[in-house]
Amino acid sequence: MPKSKIAPKVGIVSLGCPKALVDSERIITRLRAEGYELSPEYAGADLVLVNTCGFLDSARTESLDAIGEALSENGKVIVTGCLGKEEELIRASHPDVLAITGPHQYESVMQAVRAHLPPKRDPKIDLVPEAGFRLTPRHYAYLKISEGCNNRCSFCIIPSIRGDLASRPINAVLKEAEALVKAGVKEILVISQDTSAYGLDIKYAESKWRDRQVPARFLDLARELGELGVWIRLHYVYPYPHVDDVIPLMAEGKVLPYLDIPFQHASPRILKAMRRPANNSRVLERIAKWRSVCPDLTIRSSFIVGFPGETEDDFETLLDFIEEAGIDRAGCFKYENVEGAASRDLDDHLDQELIDERWERFMEVQTTLADARGQAMIGRDIEVIVDGWDEDAGAYAARSKADAPEIDGVVLIETDRKLADGAILTVTVAAAAGHELTAAPRD
């Protein structure tokens, strides 16, 4: 009997950040290894897994809504992910879910699936590709190097959800990266809660990689990944002093000249209340030094406006910072009074109307900066990676080295040539509007 007639089918809804997406990919790989098929629709699934996010109150609401939709459309639902730490909250809204597990609890998820939907295995045809199953396009993939975080930012509940820093052995990380490259991946996006703290918890333990011992350090990891011959993009990098040592690798072309650094604010007073590093002048000096070593460096960051006690002067300091630092890509979040965060106990919480107004002003400044940078790109030759045909734009959608998927800009390539997904080529920028560039292949 064909496998499609006998294999139980599981649907999966994945919410939240790329780290949660990697968790979903690992769950899918385990499911396929045990003989389950995947269903892209509620109606075709024997049960549905909902991988939730619980970082912000808005994310909790989205997760609860997704669970409710899955129950309504399918009826058999297992919940996992960050919101799974709050079983009582989930049960209060959705008492009929079959099981609830927390983040990166892969075996618990599989036990729940097996209990409610026993597998029917056929060892002759149950094959899993070496790189596992992925939810991203074939040409790029996320590489998670650790779980958890040792920082205790007052606005964040991630450590209470995902625990303290837990780094993977460096040979395991590099083996996974190598398998991804062999599977056709052209861009690896390195992710964790705190990428530059990699290895601290395991005392930078060495492990054998190929013919030598390699320590589990941020610099060594970047150097080894840089030898794989694909784009390496670093996300969630706290600006610890040793980050300086990675910049020469970017100048050499080993690692993409791109740093995703969550500065969160620029006012020393607010940063102190956030329990974040607060030496603003030192940060500006370091950024200037980084760009002297690697002029093409792109800096992406995230910021929070409306934090408790934020004055107009504090906010103006933030606006001045993004201009002085030349922040190339910026995400701005409105402060949310998240349940369980230490910042809930701070004085002087701002009215939502004022938070909204400051967010609008931040985005106006950031848009102006983006427009200026885009105009400066006109006429330049840049290297891009093709993500695919954009039907709405009538052009190929691609990304430059300055653009991570989903969160940054896009380069629209107008050409009569057929371009393959994942192709890397040089184009000439012809026009710009904010973070969107229009270009043509260089002859």
C-alpha positions in Angstrom: 0.0 0.0 0.0 1.4 3.5 -0.9 2.8 5.4 2.1 0.3 8.3 1.6 -2.5 5.8 2.4 -1.0 4.7 5.7 1.1 7.4 7.2 -0.6 9.7 9.8 -0.4 13.4 8.9 0.6 16.3 11.2 0.0 19.9 10.5 2.3 22.5 12.0 1.8 26.2 12.7 5.0 28.0 13.6 4.9 31.5 15.3 7.5 33.9 16.5 11.2 34.4 15.8 13.7 32.5 13.6 14.8 30.6 16.8 11.3 29.2 17.1 11.3 28.4 13.4 14.4 26.2 13.9 12.6 24.4 16.7 9.8 23.7 14.2 12.3 22.4 11.7 13.7 20.0 14.2 10.3 18.8 15.2 9.4 18.2 11.6 12.7 16.3 11.1 11.8 14.0 14.0 8.3 13.5 12.7 9.5 12.5 9.3 12.1 10.2 10.7 9.3 8.4 12.6 7.1 8.0 9.5 4.7 10.9 9.8 3.7 13.0 6.8 3.1 16.7 6.9 -0.2 18.4 6.0 -0.2 22.0 4.7 -3.9 22.2 5.6 -6.0 21.8 8.7 -8.5 19.5 6.9 -5.8 17.1 5.8 -4.1 16.7 9.2 -4.8 14.0 11.8 -3.7 16.5 14.4 -2.0 20.0 14.5 1.1 21.2 16.3 1.1 24.9 17.3 4.6 26.2 18.1 3.8 29.4 20.1 5.6 32.6 21.0 5.2 34.2 24.4 7.7 37.1 24.4 5.3 40.0 24.3 1.6 40.2 25.3 0.7 40.8 21.7 2.6 37.6 20.8 0.7 35.7 23.5 -2.6 36.9 22.1 -1.5 35.8 18.6 -0.6 32.4 19.9 -3.8 31.9 21.8 -5.7 33.0 18.6 -3.7 30.5 16.5 -4.5 27.7 19.0 -8.2 28.6 18.9 -8.2 28.6 15.1 -6.5 25.2 15.0 -9.0 23.7 17.4 -11.9 25.2 15.4 -10.6 23.9 12.0 -9.1 20.6 13.1 -10.1 19.8 16.7 -6.9 17.9 17.7 -4.1 20.2 18.8 -0.8 19.9 20.7 0.8 23.1 21.9 4.5 23.7 22.2 6.9 26.6 22.3 7.5 29.6 24.6 3.8 30.1 25.6 3.8 26.4 26.6 5.5 27.5 29.9 2.1 29.0 30.9 -0.1 25.9 30.8 -2.8 27.4 33.0 -3.2 30.4 30.7 -3.6 28.1 27.7 -6.0 25.7 29.5 -8.1 28.6 30.7 -8.7 29.7 27.1 -8.5 26.3 25.4 -9.2 23.4 27.8 -9.5 20.9 24.9 -5.9 20.9 23.7 -4.4 17.4 23.8 -1.0 18.3 25.3 1.2 21.3 26.2 5.0 21.4 26.2 7.5 24.2 26.6 10.2 25.5 24.2 12.8 23.2 22.6 11.3 20.1 24.4 11.5 17.9 21.3 11.1 14.6 23.0 8.1 15.8 25.0 6.5 16.9 21.8 7.2 13.6 20.1 5.8 11.7 23.1 2.6 13.7 22.9 2.3 13.0 19.1 2.9 9.3 19.6 0.4 9.1 22.3 -2.4 10.8 20.3 -1.4 9.7 16.8 0.7 6.5 16.8 3.2 6.2 13.9 3.1 3.7 11.2 6.7 3.2 10.1 8.1 1.7 6.9 11.9 1.5 7.3 12.3 1.0 3.5 10.9 4.4 2.6 11.1 6.6 5.8 14.1 8.6 4.7 15.3 11.9 6.2 17.7 14.1 4.2 21.1 14.6 5.9 20.4 18.3 6.6 16.9 17.6 8.0 13.7 19.2 7.0 13.5 23.0 6.8 10.7 25.6 6.6 12.9 28.1 4.8 13.6 28.1 1.0 16.3 25.7 -0.1 19.0 28.4 -0.5 19.1 29.8 3.0 18.8 28.3 6.5 19.0 29.4 10.2 21.7 27.8 12.3 21.0 27.9 16.0 24.2 27.8 18.1 22.7 28.0 21.6 19.6 28.2 23.7 18.7 30.6 26.5 20.4 33.7 27.8 22.4 34.9 30.9 21.3 38.5 30.6 18.5 39.8 32.8 17.1 42.7 30.9 14.3 44.2 32.8 11.8 44.2 29.9 12.5 40.6 28.9 11.2 37.2 30.1 13.2 35.0 27.7 15.5 33.6 30.4 12.4 32.5 32.4 11.0 30.8 29.3 14.2 29.3 27.7 16.6 29.3 30.6 20.2 30.3 30.9 22.7 30.1 28.1 23.3 26.6 26.8 25.8 26.4 24.0 26.1 23.5 21.5 29.5 21.9 21.0 31.2 23.7 18.2 31.8 20.5 16.2 28.1 19.8 16.3 27.3 23.3 15.0 29.9 23.1 12.3 28.8 19.6 11.2 25.2 20.9 10.8 26.5 23.9 8.8 28.5 21.7 6.5 25.5 19.4 5.9 23.4 22.5 5.0 26.0 23.6 2.5 26.1 20.1 1.0 22.3 20.3 0.7 22.5 23.4 -1.4 22.2 26.2 1.1 23.9 29.4 -0.1 23.3 31.6 3.0 23.5 30.6 6.7 22.0 32.9 9.3 23.5 32.3 12.7 21.0 32.8 15.5 20.7 32.4 19.3 19.5 34.6 22.1 23.0 36.0 22.6 25.3 35.0 19.8 28.5 36.7 20.9 28.2 34.9 24.3 28.6 31.6 22.6 30.6 29.1 24.5 30.8 31.0 27.8 28.7 28.5 29.7 30.9 25.5 28.6 34.1 27.4 29.2 34.8 27.6 25.5 35.4 23.8 25.4 37.4 22.5 22.5 36.0 19.7 20.4 37.4 18.0 17.3 36.5 19.4 14.0 38.1 17.7 10.9 41.7 17.3 11.9 42.1 19.7 14.8 40.7 20.9 18.1 38.5 24.0 17.9 37.4 26.1 20.9 33.7 27.0 21.2 34.3 30.8 20.9 32.4 33.4 18.9 35.5 34.3 16.9 36.5 30.7 16.2 33.0 29.9 15.1 32.8 32.8 12.7 36.2 31.9 11.3 35.3 28.2 10.7 31.9 29.1 9.2 33.7 31.6 7.0 35.6 28.7 5.4 32.5 27.0 4.1 32.2 29.2 1.0 28.7 30.6 1.5 27.2 33.8 2.9 27.4 33.8 6.8 25.1 36.3 8.5 25.4 37.0 12.2 22.3 37.8 14.2 21.6 38.9 17.8 25.1 40.0 18.6 25.6 41.8 21.9 28.4 44.3 21.6 30.9 42.6 23.9 34.6 43.7 23.4 35.5 40.6 21.5 33.1 41.4 18.7 35.8 43.8 17.5 37.8 40.7 16.5 35.2 39.5 14.0 35.2 42.7 11.9 38.4 41.8 10.0 36.7 38.6 8.9 34.0 40.8 7.4 36.6 43.0 5.7 38.2 39.8 4.2 34.9 38.6 2.8 34.8 35.5 5.1 31.6 36.7 6.9 29.0 39.1 5.6 29.6 42.7 6.6 26.4 42.7 8.7 25.9 42.9 12.4 22.5 42.6 14.1 23.0 44.3 17.5 20.0 44.8 19.8 21.0 48.2 21.3 17.4 48.8 22.5 18.0 52.5 23.5 20.7 55.1 23.7 19.9 57.1 26.9 22.3 56.0 29.6 19.5 56.5 32.2 17.0 54.3 30.3 19.7 51.7 29.5 20.5 51.4 33.2 16.8 50.9 33.9 16.7 48.3 31.2 19.8 46.6 32.7 21.7 47.1 29.5 25.2 48.4 28.8 25.0 52.2 29.1 28.3 53.7 27.7 26.9 55.4 24.7 30.0 57.4 23.7 32.1 54.2 23.8 29.6 52.5 21.4 29.9 55.3 18.9 33.7 55.1 19.0 33.5 51.3 18.4 31.1 51.7 15.5 33.5 54.3 13.9 36.4 51.9 14.4 34.4 48.9 12.9 33.6 51.0 9.8 37.3 52.1 9.5 38.2 48.4 9.2 35.2 47.4 7.2 33.6 50.4 5.3 30.8 48.3 3.9 29.5 47.2 7.3 25.8 47.2 7.7 24.4 47.6 11.3 20.9 46.4 12.0 19.4 47.0 15.5 16.2 47.0 17.5 15.0 49.7 19.8 12.2 50.1 22.4 10.3 53.4 22.7 8.1 54.3 25.6 10.0 52.5 28.3 8.9 53.5 31.8 10.4 56.8 32.8 11.5 57.7 29.2 11.5 61.5 29.0 11.5 63.7 25.9 15.2 64.2 26.4 15.8 60.5 26.6 13.9 60.0 23.4 15.8 62.8 21.6 19.0 61.1 22.7 17.8 57.9 20.9 17.0 59.8 17.7 20.4 61.5 17.8 22.1 58.1 18.3 20.6 56.4 15.3 21.7 59.3 13.1 25.2 59.6 14.6 25.8 55.8 14.6 24.5 55.5 11.1 22.2 52.6 12.0 21.4 51.1 8.6 18.4 48.9 9.5 16.2 49.4 12.6 13.3 47.7 14.1 11.3 49.7 16.6 9.0 48.2 19.3 6.5 49.9 21.4 7.1 49.1 25.1 4.7 46.4 26.4 4.1 45.8 30.1 4.8 42.1 29.8 3.6 39.8 32.6 6.6 38.6 34.5 9.0 41.3 33.4 10.8 43.3 36.1 10.0 46.6 34.3 6.4 46.2 35.3 7.5 47.3 38.8 9.1 50.6 37.6 7.6 54.0 38.2 6.4 56.5 35.5 4.8 54.2 32.9 3.9 56.2 29.8 0.5 56.6 28.3 -0.1 54.5 25.2 -0.8 57.6 23.2 2.6 59.1 23.9 4.3 55.7 23.1 2.5 55.6 19.8 3.5 59.2 19.0 7.2 58.5 19.7 7.1 55.3 17.6 5.8 57.4 14.7 8.6 59.9 15.1 11.2 57.2 15.3 10.0 55.6 12.1 9.9 59.0 10.4 13.6 59.6 11.2 14.5 56.0 10.2 12.6 56.3 6.9 14.5 59.5 6.1 17.8 57.8 6.8 16.8 54.8 4.7 15.8 57.1 1.8 19.2 58.9 1.9 21.1 55.6 2.0 19.0 54.2 -0.9 19.7 57.3 -3.1 23.4 56.9 -2.4 23.3 53.4 -3.7 22.1 54.4 -7.2 24.8 53.5 -9.8 26.6 51.2 -7.5 27.4 47.5 -8.3 26.3 45.2 -5.5 26.2 41.4 -5.0 22.8 39.9 -4.4 21.2 36.5 -3.7 17.9 35.7 -5.5 14.9 34.7 -3.4 12.5 34.2 -6.3 10.1 35.8 -8.7 7.8 38.5 -7.2 4.5 38.3 -9.1 3.3 41.7 -7.7 6.4 43.6 -8.6 6.9 41.8 -11.9 10.6 41.3 -11.1 12.9 39.0 -9.3 13.2 39.6 -5.5 16.7 39.5 -4.2 18.7 40.6 -1.2 22.0 42.4 -0.9 24.6 41.5 1.8 22.9 44.3 3.8 19.5 42.5 3.9 18.4 39.6 6.0 15.3 37.7 4.8 11.9 38.9 6.1 13.2 41.8 8.2 15.3 44.1 5.9 15.2 45.4 2.4 14.7 43.9 -1.0 16.4 44.4 -4.4 14.1 44.0 -7.3 15.9 42.8 -10.4 14.4 43.7 -13.7 15.7 41.3 -16.4 14.5 39.1 -19.2 17.0 36.4 -18.1 15.8 33.5 -16.0 17.3 33.6 -12.5 17.4 30.6 -10.3 16.4 30.8 -6.6 19.7 31.1 -4.6 21.7 32.5 -7.5 24.3 35.0 -6.5 25.1 37.7 -9.0 26.3 41.3 -9.4 23.7 43.9 -10.3 23.7 47.7 -10.9 21.3 49.7 -8.8 19.1 51.9 -11.0 16.6 53.3 -8.5 15.8 53.4 -4.8 12.9 54.0 -2.5 13.7 53.5 1.2 15.0 50.0 1.7 13.8 48.9 -1.7 16.3 49.0 -4.6 15.7 48.4 -8.3 18.6 46.9 -10.2 19.6 45.1 -13.4 22.2 42.4 -13.9 25.6 43.8 -14.8 26.6 42.9 -18.3 
